[in-house]
Amino acid sequence: MLTGKFPDLRIFCHGYDWMLPRFAGIYLWPIMEEREIQEPLRAPIIKIMVDQFNARLQQLASDAAYGGRVIYVNCRGAVGNKAKWFDEIHPKTPGFGRVANRFKSAISAAFGVA
């Protein structure tokens, strides 16, 4: 295991922000169209999926077997509204900056740096 060889190793993980299916999007919209999921249900379904994924990652990170070396970073709500997204799953530069700030805070806390 890497943590045995590198005792100061920290692994940071995140489960994304709540993505926004967009008309004519290339990632989420076509799949939801194919499955005939009505538009008003799309964003709530994505929210549930992202929340479940985040919950699993958070649970994994808290597993005692990892001794606190796996750190979960909650990025939900970091990007912001639809105008802050480049496409359905990628934020624009300011959104990436807000996500980076969450990582910066987590890294600082993990290594005791202000």
Steps between C-alpha positions, in 0.01 A plus 500: 500500500632844409429643842742247651778616272404868523357564849430868429306424181152649484247414231234759425175405329184685403163408357433798275250782525136460400516497120232663288352314202468748212298490183730377223770414755733219402536318832182479706224619267530224234493220756198648672327553164575140403346379826202734453556675832286812508693830519365609842634178655851518353670740740345333809615158376854629446494654849406165655769318300771752595389496865515119509844497338624761748359302793686187386827690457460661841435158652805357324721787616391452860585127500734436794716279277630815329595667827379843394723502192210511254335839514163572348446851361138608465473699175121507485370853462845637415442583134171685521209559265464403134687809376811384687528175304690460172292198407298239686784366714787751477504836676635819354830630640348677804312179590822299481654765725231445764555124480876558532439710811321207661800280424736766631309510829501120528871477419584771751297325770652159420855630531440757774585794276322835523 
